């Protein structure tokens, strides 16, 4: 328990001197500014004790100091706060001002710890939030926390809901786990956060200017997977489940995250047979209940309902719909509408040996049915309470969209015949969804503009206008040095510029340079097939067609001939760690034994090429017959990728490999060259969208090779096809953690590092610049969207 001197008897201390509040601490900023203002004080000159609890008497003292209220000693407000106690005048003054309240029995209980719910009440009362406002929030409690269901009928549900809303933000979520933890004792760090928001309340209005390096090709995320797109979609498109860079999951648009514990996820040890409406019998291996929060609206004000779940699933399963990946939607057997907001989904196995899919719990695609009906389909379709999906798969378990159908049949048919119109619709440039902002303008090769969405369930975005502009590394650096952007994200600041900016005192007065660990790995994807002679329907057993790259030994030689450490040192100042796996190092799924396959060993590269039948010519370049070992590398047209390939050119030439290069704009590279496999080797970075699971099903499984036969769907750009590898990859979906972990390790060791569909180079480094007066930015790991919580951003 804290002593009174923690707040009232110790001299103000700058929190930068608190040894237990480092710059990386969650509450460093709040403690620092409050200490500088003389509002909070340390337990000692060097210790703040941010994780210690505080009593109700101490909180009252803190509030009186915050408001600079005179002590109240003329009247005793609570029978357990008598004269003569150190906190008498403080508790009375806080009560007189309406900042604290007692209990029904006339007590204040001054020595009790303050709970987080009580902290929320104090924070909101300090901002003048009325009881009528709280009563409105109590009708639909929302905590956006992993433990939300525990407090559904809690006494403070209206207060807690208001407390986490972007417009107030007086209560932080407890980490680890993103908990509302309403009945737990509040810490001194949490109290500092609340007091900070009372001292400097959330501000609305103004303009936010963000720059990023790449312009997305589309904002229709059913058609693409570019990281540049994800940064922008965080503004305009919310998901059923929320997630953050810490690895937390919570119900966002949905009312719950389905689990076996809450009964919303059911896993059958033995498959249960259901009979579809046409008599087809299918085995069911798992069942999920998904439910939307009531009252949600699309940005045009129309309600979001269970029908939008069904429409989204139909959209993904439509004939020739070029989605990046269908897993797990191509194993949906039935969707039942339990009410207007709730659906029950039955999943049947695609691979009967590995029927469970760990990713299914993240929900179904959610798109505005009414918008597509009005603007594309030109008809309104009524969805019955039960929709059955008769989904066909070939012998290799690849979804066959042309012969699959729904019951009623017209549900899929009406979308099938409009796929081309859907793909080319204005949804690409102005998606209508639900988020804190909505897009109002997109000037191609320039910028996008956004306005607050008044129908967003957490309230409209706090800025009057958001602009996201697309800037090269060079022009972005120039703007940053002039202090123009509020934020620079997603590749604008490369390693060299990060080093330059970190030494620029003028820049650091305006900006925080945030360098984060990355989940993106830079690599060469190697095409096993000749881009001029691609197989129309590549499957295991269909021969690879590239004259050189179809040989394992050639791909392995490309790896051994590459000096990764030299690339890191010469281009990235040694700041990028070497990559030997597509799985984050140190995680349970990593297989560190493959490191030796990705070391620099030019002698081994020479041996492998000679074993593959190559001989060096007089020019020092290997050849087989009259064909020189000459390859073309594609990459983006920004500085660093070009420099990497130029350095690899030199390294390969020393071994006897000729490497040419062609730089491309991001749009053609990611939307034509890669998905249509019009390359030999290509340099770019993949990234994990979740740190909970490596993922990668769509990167290496045979069924995800883009081809003429499947309308160029999938992300297995190398064309790697191996039935045994497919079986291992299927186990990545197992609910059995040990089986899933072993499958990742076995695949890495026996297939990925042997066949090398990718040649890993480096884990990327990521640097964001954020102006010091932008509150709410929160990132410690380079996940899919650095803008993931932009609803809470504002300018102080």
C-alpha positions in Angstrom: 0.0 0.0 0.0 1.2 3.5 -0.8 1.9 6.0 2.0 0.5 9.5 1.9 3.8 11.0 1.1 3.6 9.4 -2.4 1.3 12.2 -3.4 1.5 14.9 -0.8 4.8 14.8 1.0 7.4 14.4 -1.8 8.9 17.0 -4.1 7.9 16.9 -7.7 10.3 14.8 -9.7 10.7 14.7 -13.5 9.6 11.1 -14.4 12.5 10.8 -16.8 14.5 10.3 -13.6 12.3 7.4 -12.4 14.4 4.3 -12.9 11.2 2.1 -12.9 9.6 4.1 -15.7 11.8 3.7 -18.7 10.9 5.3 -22.0 9.5 2.0 -23.2 7.0 1.8 -20.3 3.3 1.9 -21.3 2.7 4.9 -19.1 6.0 6.8 -19.4 4.6 9.7 -21.3 1.7 10.2 -18.9 3.8 10.0 -15.7 6.5 12.2 -17.2 4.2 15.1 -18.1 2.2 14.9 -14.9 5.4 14.9 -12.8 6.7 17.9 -14.8 3.4 19.6 -13.9 3.8 18.7 -10.3 0.6 16.7 -10.2 2.1 13.3 -9.5 5.0 12.5 -7.3 7.2 9.5 -6.8 7.4 7.1 -4.0 11.0 8.2 -3.8 13.3 10.5 -5.8 14.1 7.7 -8.2 11.0 5.3 -7.9 7.5 6.0 -9.1 6.2 2.5 -8.5 3.8 2.4 -11.5 2.6 -1.1 -10.8 1.7 -0.4 -7.1 -2.0 0.2 -6.2 -3.4 3.4 -4.6 -6.1 3.9 -2.0 -9.2 5.9 -2.4 -7.8 8.5 0.0 -4.8 8.9 -2.2 -6.9 9.2 -5.3 -8.9 12.0 -3.7 -5.7 13.7 -2.8 -4.4 13.4 -6.3 -7.7 14.9 -7.7 -7.6 17.8 -5.4 -4.0 18.5 -6.5 -5.0 18.2 -10.1 -7.9 20.6 -9.8 -6.0 22.9 -7.3 -8.9 22.9 -5.0 -8.8 24.3 -1.5 -9.0 21.8 1.3 -12.4 21.3 2.8 -12.3 21.1 6.6 -15.6 22.7 7.7 -17.7 19.7 7.2 -17.3 15.9 7.6 -18.8 14.2 4.5 -18.2 10.6 5.4 -18.4 8.9 8.8 -15.2 6.9 8.2 -13.2 10.1 7.3 -12.9 11.9 10.6 -11.0 15.0 11.5 -7.4 14.4 12.4 -6.7 12.0 9.5 -4.2 13.2 6.9 -6.7 12.8 4.1 -9.7 14.5 5.8 -9.5 17.8 3.9 -8.6 16.1 0.6 -11.5 13.6 0.6 -14.0 16.3 1.7 -12.8 18.7 -1.0 -13.0 16.0 -3.7 -16.5 15.0 -2.6 -17.6 18.6 -2.5 -16.5 19.1 -6.1 -18.3 15.9 -7.2 -15.0 14.1 -8.1 -15.5 11.2 -5.8 -18.5 9.6 -4.1 -19.0 7.4 -1.1 -21.1 4.3 -0.5 -24.8 3.8 0.4 -23.9 3.3 4.1 -22.3 6.7 4.4 -18.7 5.5 4.2 -15.9 6.4 1.9 -13.6 3.5 2.7 -10.5 5.6 2.4 -8.0 2.8 2.8 -9.6 0.5 0.2 -7.8 0.2 -3.1 -9.3 2.0 -6.0 -10.8 -0.4 -8.6 -10.4 0.3 -12.3 -14.2 0.8 -12.6 -14.0 3.4 -9.9 -11.1 5.0 -11.7 -13.3 5.2 -14.9 -16.1 6.9 -13.0 -13.7 9.4 -11.5 -12.2 10.2 -14.9 -15.5 10.7 -16.6 -17.0 12.8 -13.7 -13.9 14.9 -13.9 -14.7 15.6 -17.6 -18.3 16.5 -16.7 -19.9 13.5 -18.4 -23.6 13.4 -17.3 -25.5 10.5 -15.8 -27.9 10.6 -18.8 -24.9 10.0 -21.1 -23.8 7.1 -19.0 -27.3 5.6 -19.0 -27.3 5.7 -22.8 -23.9 3.8 -22.9 -25.2 1.3 -20.4 -27.9 0.1 -22.9 -25.2 -1.4 -25.1 -22.0 -2.1 -23.1 -18.8 -2.2 -25.1 -15.4 -2.7 -23.6 -13.4 -4.0 -26.6 -11.5 -6.2 -24.2 -10.5 -9.9 -24.1 -12.6 -10.2 -20.8 -15.6 -8.3 -22.0 -18.1 -11.1 -21.5 -17.1 -11.3 -17.7 -18.6 -7.8 -17.1 -21.7 -7.8 -19.3 -24.0 -6.9 -16.4 -21.5 -5.1 -14.2 -22.7 -2.2 -12.1 -20.4 0.2 -14.0 -21.1 -1.0 -17.5 -22.1 2.5 -18.7 -19.1 4.1 -17.1 -16.7 1.5 -18.5 -18.2 1.8 -22.0 -17.8 5.6 -22.0 -14.3 5.4 -20.5 -12.8 3.5 -23.5 -14.6 5.5 -26.2 -12.3 7.5 -28.4 -14.0 10.8 -27.4 -13.1 10.3 -23.7 -10.3 7.7 -23.4 -10.0 7.9 -19.6 -9.3 4.3 -19.0 -6.5 2.2 -20.5 -6.8 -1.5 -21.1 -4.7 -3.6 -18.8 -1.8 -5.6 -20.4 -1.0 -8.3 -21.0 -4.2 -9.5 -22.4 -6.1 -6.2 -23.2 -8.4 -6.6 -20.2 -11.0 -4.2 -18.9 -10.4 -5.8 -15.4 -13.1 -3.6 -13.9 -13.0 -5.1 -10.4 -9.2 -5.2 -10.1 -7.2 -2.6 -8.1 -6.0 0.2 -10.3 -2.2 0.8 -10.5 -0.4 4.1 -10.1 0.5 3.9 -13.8 -3.2 3.4 -14.8 -4.2 6.3 -12.5 -1.6 8.5 -14.1 -3.1 7.7 -17.5 -6.6 8.7 -16.3 -5.4 11.9 -14.6 -3.6 12.8 -17.8 -6.8 12.5 -19.8 -8.6 14.7 -17.2 -5.8 17.3 -17.3 -5.5 17.3 -21.1 -8.8 16.0 -22.5 -9.2 14.5 -25.9 -9.3 17.1 -28.6 -11.4 16.9 -31.8 -10.9 18.6 -35.1 -8.1 19.6 -37.4 -6.3 17.7 -40.1 -4.1 14.6 -39.9 -1.5 14.2 -42.7 0.1 10.8 -43.1 2.7 9.7 -45.7 3.5 6.2 -46.8 5.7 4.8 -49.5 3.4 2.7 -51.6 0.0 3.4 -53.2 -2.4 0.4 -53.1 -3.8 -0.9 -56.3 -7.3 -1.3 -54.7 -9.1 -0.8 -51.5 -11.3 -3.9 -52.2 -9.5 -6.3 -49.9 -11.2 -9.4 -51.3 -9.0 -8.8 -54.4 -5.6 -8.0 -52.8 -3.2 -8.4 -49.9 -0.9 -5.5 -50.2 0.4 -4.1 -46.9 -0.1 -0.6 -48.3 -3.8 -1.3 -48.6 -4.1 -2.5 -45.0 -2.7 0.7 -43.7 -5.6 2.6 -45.3 -8.4 0.1 -44.6 -7.8 0.5 -40.9 -9.4 3.9 -41.3 -12.5 2.8 -43.1 -13.1 -0.9 -42.4 -13.5 -2.7 -39.1 -13.4 -6.4 -38.4 -15.5 -8.7 -36.4 -12.6 -9.6 -34.1 -10.1 -6.9 -33.0 -6.3 -7.7 -32.7 -3.2 -5.7 -31.9 0.6 -6.0 -32.2 0.7 -7.5 -28.7 -1.1 -10.6 -29.9 -4.4 -9.8 -28.1 -7.8 -10.7 -29.6 -11.1 -9.2 -28.5 -14.7 -8.8 -29.9 -14.8 -5.7 -32.1 -17.9 -5.6 -34.4 -18.7 -9.0 -33.0 -20.2 -9.7 -29.5 -17.6 -12.4 -28.7 -14.6 -14.3 -29.9 -15.8 -17.9 -30.3 -14.1 -20.4 -28.0 -14.8 -23.8 -26.7 -15.0 -22.2 -23.2 -17.8 -19.9 -24.0 -19.6 -22.5 -26.1 -19.5 -20.5 -29.3 -17.0 -22.9 -30.8 -17.8 -26.6 -31.0 -15.2 -29.2 -32.2 -16.5 -32.7 -32.9 -14.1 -35.5 -32.1 -16.1 -37.6 -34.6 -17.7 -35.8 -37.5 -21.4 -35.1 -37.3 -23.4 -35.7 -40.4 -26.0 -33.1 -41.6 -28.3 -33.4 -44.6 -28.4 -30.4 -46.8 -31.6 -29.2 -48.5 -31.0 -31.2 -51.6 -30.3 -34.4 -49.7 -26.5 -34.2 -49.8 -25.0 -35.5 -46.6 -21.8 -33.9 -45.4 -19.6 -34.4 -42.4 -19.3 -31.5 -39.9 -16.1 -31.2 -38.0 -16.7 -27.8 -36.3 -19.3 -25.2 -35.7 -19.0 -21.5 -34.8 -21.5 -19.0 -33.6 -20.7 -15.4 -34.8 -22.8 -12.4 -33.7 -22.7 -8.7 -34.4 -23.2 -6.1 -31.9 -26.8 -4.7 -32.3 -27.2 -1.3 -33.8 -24.1 -1.4 -36.1 -24.4 0.7 -39.2 -22.5 0.9 -42.5 -21.1 4.3 -43.3 -24.2 5.2 -45.3 -26.4 4.6 -42.2 -27.9 1.2 -43.2 -27.9 -1.5 -40.6 -25.3 -4.3 -40.6 -27.0 -7.6 -40.3 -26.4 -11.3 -40.5 -27.2 -11.2 -44.2 -23.9 -9.2 -44.7 -22.0 -12.2 -43.4 -23.7 -14.5 -45.8 -23.1 -12.1 -48.7 -19.5 -11.8 -47.9 -19.1 -15.6 -47.9 -20.9 -15.8 -51.2 -18.7 -13.1 -52.6 -15.5 -15.1 -51.8 -16.9 -18.3 -53.2 -18.2 -16.8 -56.5 -17.1 -18.3 -59.8 -13.8 -16.9 -60.9 -13.6 -14.4 -58.0 -9.9 -13.6 -57.8 -9.5 -13.7 -54.0 -5.9 -14.2 -52.6 -7.1 -17.1 -50.5 -10.3 -19.1 -49.8 -9.3 -20.9 -46.6 -11.5 -21.5 -44.6 -14.5 -20.3 -46.5 -14.4 -23.1 -49.0 -15.3 -25.5 -46.2 -18.5 -23.8 -45.1 -21.4 -26.2 -45.4 -24.2 -24.3 -43.8 -25.0 -20.9 -42.4 -28.1 -20.5 -40.1 -29.4 -17.2 -39.1 -30.2 -17.5 -35.4 -31.5 -13.9 -35.4 -30.8 -10.7 -37.4 -27.3 -10.4 -36.0 -26.2 -13.9 -35.2 -25.2 -16.8 -37.5 -24.2 -20.4 -36.8 -21.7 -21.7 -39.3 -21.0 -25.4 -40.0 -17.7 -26.4 -41.5 -17.0 -29.5 -43.4 -13.5 -30.8 -44.0 -11.7 -30.1 -47.3 -8.8 -32.3 -46.2 -10.4 -35.0 -44.2 -7.2 -36.0 -42.5 -6.9 -32.5 -41.1 -10.4 -31.2 -40.8 -10.0 -28.3 -38.3 -9.1 -24.8 -39.2 -7.6 -22.7 -36.5 -8.3 -19.5 -38.5 -12.0 -20.1 -38.8 -12.7 -18.5 -35.5 -11.6 -15.1 -36.8 -15.0 -14.7 -38.6 -16.5 -14.6 -42.0 -16.0 -11.8 -44.7 -18.3 -8.9 -44.0 -19.5 -6.7 -46.9 -22.5 -4.5 -47.4 -25.0 -6.6 -49.3 -27.3 -3.7 -49.9 -24.5 -1.6 -51.6 -23.6 -4.3 -54.1 -27.3 -5.1 -54.8 -27.9 -1.5 -55.6 -24.7 -0.6 -57.4 -23.7 -3.8 -59.1 -26.2 -6.6 -59.0 -29.1 -4.4 -59.8 -31.4 -6.7 -57.9 -32.4 -7.4 -54.3 -32.1 -11.0 -53.0 -33.8 -12.3 -49.9 -31.7 -14.7 -47.8 -33.6 -17.4 -46.0 -32.8 -18.5 -42.4 -30.8 -21.4 -43.6 -28.3 -21.3 -46.5 -26.5 -24.5 -47.6 -23.3 -24.5 -49.5 -22.7 -27.5 -51.8 -19.0 -26.9 -52.4 -17.1 -29.1 -54.7 -13.4 -29.9 -54.6 -11.2 -31.9 -57.0 -8.9 -34.8 -56.1 -6.3 -32.3 -54.8 -8.8 -30.6 -52.6 -8.9 -27.5 -54.7 -12.2 -25.6 -54.7 -14.2 -25.8 -57.9 -16.2 -22.6 -58.1 -17.9 -23.4 -61.4 -19.7 -26.6 -60.2 -20.3 -25.5 -56.6 -23.7 -24.1 -55.7 -25.9 -22.9 -52.9 -29.3 -23.8 -51.7 -31.3 -21.9 -52.7 -29.2 -21.9 -55.9 -30.0 -18.3 -57.0 -27.9 -16.9 -54.1 -24.6 -17.9 -55.7 -25.8 -17.7 -59.2 -26.8 -14.0 -59.0 -23.2 -13.2 -57.8 -21.5 -15.6 -60.2 -22.9 -13.9 -63.3 -21.8 -10.5 -61.9 -18.3 -11.3 -60.8 -16.6 -9.1 -63.5 -18.8 -6.2 -62.6 -18.1 -6.7 -58.9 -14.3 -6.9 -59.5 -14.4 -3.7 -61.6 -16.9 -1.8 -59.4 -16.2 1.5 -57.6 -15.7 -0.5 -54.5 -12.1 -0.6 -55.5 -11.7 3.2 -55.0 -14.5 4.0 -52.5 -15.3 1.0 -50.3 -18.4 1.5 -48.3 -17.8 -0.2 -44.9 -17.7 0.8 -41.3 -14.9 2.6 -39.6 -13.9 5.9 -37.9 -13.5 7.5 -41.3 -14.8 7.1 -44.8 -12.9 7.9 -48.0 -14.0 11.0 -49.9 -11.4 11.3 -52.6 -8.5 9.4 -54.2 -6.2 11.2 -56.6 -4.2 8.4 -58.2 -0.4 8.6 -57.7 -1.0 11.3 -55.2 -3.1 11.1 -52.1 -6.4 10.0 -50.5 -8.7 12.1 -48.4 -11.0 10.9 -45.6 -13.8 12.4 -43.5 -15.2 11.2 -40.1 -17.9 8.5 -40.4 -20.8 9.7 -38.3 -22.3 6.2 -38.2 -19.3 4.4 -36.7 -20.3 2.6 -33.5 -17.5 4.1 -31.5 -18.2 7.6 -32.8 -16.8 9.5 -35.8 -13.0 9.9 -36.2 -11.6 12.7 -34.1 -10.0 14.6 -37.0 -12.1 16.7 -39.4 -10.0 15.4 -42.3 -7.3 12.8 -42.8 -4.9 12.8 -45.8 -2.7 9.9 -46.7 -0.2 10.8 -49.4 2.2 8.5 -51.3 5.8 9.6 -51.1 9.1 8.1 -52.2 11.9 7.7 -49.6 13.6 10.8 -51.0 10.5 13.1 -51.1 9.3 11.7 -47.8 12.6 12.6 -46.1 12.4 16.2 -47.5 8.9 16.6 -46.1 9.9 15.3 -42.7 12.9 17.6 -42.5 10.4 20.5 -43.2 8.1 19.1 -40.5 5.1 18.7 -42.8 3.6 15.2 -42.2 2.1 14.2 -38.8 3.2 10.6 -39.5 5.5 8.8 -41.9 4.7 5.1 -42.0 5.2 2.0 -44.1 8.6 2.3 -45.8 8.9 6.1 -46.1 11.9 6.0 -43.7 14.5 3.5 -44.9 17.5 2.4 -42.8 19.8 5.2 -44.1 17.2 7.9 -43.4 16.4 6.5 -40.0 20.1 6.8 -39.1 20.1 10.4 -40.5 17.0 11.5 -38.7 18.1 9.9 -35.4 21.0 12.3 -35.3 19.0 15.4 -36.3 18.1 17.3 -33.1 15.7 19.6 -34.9 13.8 16.7 -36.2 13.7 14.9 -32.8 12.2 18.0 -31.2 9.1 17.6 -33.4 9.0 13.8 -34.0 9.3 10.6 -32.2 11.3 8.1 -34.3 9.7 4.7 -33.7 11.8 1.8 -34.8 10.0 -1.5 -34.4 10.7 -5.2 -34.8 9.3 -6.4 -38.1 7.3 -9.4 -39.0 8.2 -8.9 -42.7 10.9 -10.9 -44.3 12.7 -9.7 -47.5 13.3 -12.5 -49.9 13.6 -13.6 -53.5 10.6 -15.6 -54.7 11.8 -18.1 -57.3 9.6 -19.2 -60.2 9.9 -22.9 -60.8 8.2 -22.4 -64.1 9.2 -20.6 -67.3 7.1 -17.4 -67.3 6.8 -17.9 -71.1 5.7 -21.5 -70.7 3.5 -21.6 -67.7 1.4 -24.7 -67.1 -2.3 -23.9 -67.4 -3.3 -26.0 -64.3 -0.2 -26.7 -62.2 -0.6 -29.4 -59.7 1.6 -32.0 -58.0 2.9 -34.3 -60.7 2.8 -31.5 -63.4 6.5 -30.9 -64.3 8.2 -27.6 -63.7 9.1 -25.8 -66.9 11.9 -23.4 -66.1 15.2 -24.6 -67.7 17.3 -23.6 -64.7 15.2 -22.8 -61.7 13.3 -26.1 -61.8 16.4 -27.7 -60.4 16.8 -27.7 -56.6 20.5 -27.5 -56.9 20.3 -24.2 -58.8 18.0 -22.6 -56.3 20.2 -23.8 -53.5 23.2 -22.4 -55.3 21.4 -19.0 -55.5 21.2 -19.1 -51.7 24.8 -20.1 -51.0 26.1 -17.5 -53.4 24.3 -14.7 -51.5 26.2 -12.9 -48.7 23.3 -11.8 -46.5 25.5 -10.2 -43.9 27.2 -8.0 -46.5 23.7 -6.9 -47.7 22.7 -6.0 -44.2 26.0 -4.2 -43.5 26.3 -2.3 -46.7 22.7 -1.3 -47.3 21.1 -1.4 -43.9 24.0 -0.5 -41.6 23.8 -3.9 -40.0 20.3 -3.1 -38.7 18.5 -5.9 -40.5 18.9 -9.4 -39.0 19.6 -12.3 -41.3 16.6 -14.3 -42.3 16.6 -18.1 -42.5 12.9 -18.9 -42.1 9.5 -17.5 -42.9 8.6 -18.0 -39.2 9.7 -15.3 -36.7 12.8 -16.5 -34.9 12.4 -17.5 -31.3 8.7 -18.4 -31.6 7.5 -22.0 -31.0 7.1 -22.6 -34.7 10.7 -21.7 -35.6 13.2 -24.3 -36.9 16.6 -22.9 -36.2 18.5 -25.9 -37.5 18.0 -24.7 -41.1 20.3 -21.7 -40.5 23.2 -23.5 -42.1 21.4 -23.8 -45.4 21.2 -20.0 -45.7 24.9 -19.2 -45.1 27.3 -17.6 -47.5 29.3 -20.5 -49.1 30.4 -19.7 -52.7 32.4 -22.9 -52.9 29.2 -24.9 -52.2 27.3 -22.8 -54.8 29.9 -23.7 -57.4 29.8 -27.4 -56.5 26.0 -27.5 -56.8 26.0 -25.8 -60.2 28.6 -28.2 -61.5 26.6 -31.1 -60.2 23.6 -29.7 -62.1 25.6 -29.9 -65.4 26.8 -26.3 -65.7 30.3 -25.3 -66.9 31.9 -21.9 -66.7 32.6 -20.1 -70.0 35.5 -17.9 -70.9 33.5 -14.9 -69.5 33.3 -16.6 -66.1 29.5 -17.3 -66.4 28.1 -20.8 -66.0 26.3 -22.3 -69.0 24.6 -25.5 -69.8 25.1 -26.2 -73.5 24.6 -22.9 -75.2 22.4 -21.4 -72.5 24.1 -19.1 -70.1 22.9 -19.1 -66.5 21.3 -15.7 -66.8 18.3 -14.6 -64.8 16.1 -11.5 -64.6 15.2 -10.1 -61.2 12.1 -7.9 -60.7 11.7 -5.6 -57.7 10.0 -2.3 -56.7 11.4 0.9 -57.9 12.4 2.4 -54.6 16.0 2.9 -53.6 16.7 0.0 -51.2 15.3 -2.9 -53.3 17.3 -1.7 -56.3 20.5 -1.4 -54.2 19.9 -5.0 -52.8 19.6 -6.5 -56.3 22.7 -4.5 -57.5 24.7 -5.9 -54.6 23.4 -9.5 -55.3 24.4 -9.0 -58.9 28.0 -8.5 -57.8 27.9 -11.5 -55.5 26.4 -13.8 -58.1 28.9 -12.6 -60.8 31.7 -13.7 -58.5 30.3 -17.2 -58.5 29.4 -17.3 -62.2 25.7 -16.3 -62.3 24.5 -13.4 -64.5 21.7 -11.5 -62.9 19.8 -8.8 -64.8 17.3 -6.5 -63.1 14.1 -4.6 -63.9 12.5 -2.2 -61.4 8.7 -1.8 -61.5 6.0 0.4 -59.8 4.2 -1.4 -57.0 1.0 -1.7 -58.8 2.2 -3.6 -61.8 4.6 -5.7 -59.6 2.0 -6.8 -57.1 -1.1 -6.9 -59.3 0.2 -8.3 -62.6 3.8 -9.6 -62.6 3.6 -11.6 -59.4 0.0 -13.1 -59.5 0.4 -13.9 -63.2 3.9 -15.3 -62.5 5.5 -13.2 -65.2 8.9 -13.3 -63.5 11.9 -15.5 -62.9 12.9 -14.2 -59.5 11.3 -11.3 -57.6 12.4 -9.3 -54.6 9.8 -8.2 -52.1 8.6 -8.8 -48.5 5.9 -11.0 -47.1 4.6 -10.1 -43.7 2.6 -11.9 -41.0 -0.7 -10.2 -40.2 -0.9 -11.9 -36.8 1.9 -12.7 -34.4 -0.2 -15.6 -33.0 0.2 -17.8 -36.0 2.8 -17.8 -38.8 0.2 -18.5 -41.5 1.5 -19.0 -45.0 -1.0 -21.6 -46.3 -1.5 -19.6 -49.4 2.2 -19.1 -50.0 3.3 -22.7 -50.5 0.3 -25.0 -51.0 -0.3 -26.4 -54.4 -3.9 -25.3 -54.6 -2.8 -21.7 -54.2 -0.7 -21.5 -57.4 -2.1 -18.7 -59.5 -2.9 -20.0 -62.9 -5.2 -19.8 -65.9 -7.3 -22.6 -64.6 -8.1 -20.8 -61.3 -8.3 -17.3 -62.6 -4.9 -16.5 -61.1 -6.0 -16.8 -57.5 -3.6 -17.6 -54.8 -0.2 -16.4 -53.5 2.1 -19.4 -54.3 3.9 -17.3 -56.9 6.8 -19.7 -57.1 4.5 -22.5 -58.3 6.0 -25.0 -55.8 3.8 -28.1 -55.9 4.4 -31.1 -53.7 1.7 -33.4 -52.3 3.7 -34.4 -49.2 4.3 -30.7 -48.4 0.6 -30.0 -48.9 -0.2 -32.6 -46.3 2.1 -30.9 -43.8 0.7 -27.5 -44.6 -2.8 -28.8 -44.0 -1.7 -29.6 -40.4 -1.0 -25.9 -39.8 -4.8 -25.6 -39.4 -5.0 -28.3 -36.6 -6.4 -27.2 -33.3 -3.8 -29.4 -31.7 -1.0 -27.0 -30.9 1.8 -29.6 -30.8 0.7 -31.1 -34.1 0.6 -27.6 -35.6 4.0 -26.7 -34.3 5.6 -29.9 -35.5 4.1 -29.4 -39.0 5.7 -26.0 -39.3 9.0 -27.3 -38.2 8.9 -30.4 -40.5 7.8 -28.3 -43.5 10.6 -25.8 -42.9 13.3 -28.5 -42.5 12.2 -31.0 -45.2 10.6 -28.8 -47.9 11.0 -25.0 -47.6 14.8 -25.1 -47.0 15.3 -27.9 -49.5 13.1 -26.8 -52.5 13.5 -23.1 -51.7 10.4 -21.6 -53.2 11.8 -18.5 -51.5 15.4 -17.5 -50.8 15.2 -15.5 -47.5 17.5 -12.6 -47.2 16.7 -10.3 -44.2 14.0 -9.4 -41.7 13.1 -5.9 -42.5 13.6 -2.9 -40.2 10.7 -0.5 -39.9 10.8 3.1 -38.8 7.8 5.4 -38.3 8.0 9.1 -37.5 5.2 10.4 -35.3 4.8 14.0 -34.3 5.1 14.5 -30.6 1.7 16.1 -30.4 -0.1 13.1 -31.9 -1.7 11.1 -29.1 -2.9 7.5 -29.5 -0.3 6.0 -31.9 0.6 2.6 -30.5 3.0 0.2 -32.2 5.8 -2.0 -31.0 5.8 -4.7 -33.7 5.5 -4.2 -37.5 2.2 -5.8 -38.0 -0.3 -5.5 -40.9 -1.5 -2.0 -40.2 0.4 0.7 -38.2 -2.9 2.6 -38.2 -4.8 -0.3 -36.5 -6.1 2.0 -33.7 -6.5 5.3 -35.6 -10.0 5.8 -34.1 -8.2 6.9 -30.9 -5.7 9.3 -32.5 -5.9 13.0 -32.0 -3.7 16.1 -31.9 -3.0 17.3 -28.4 
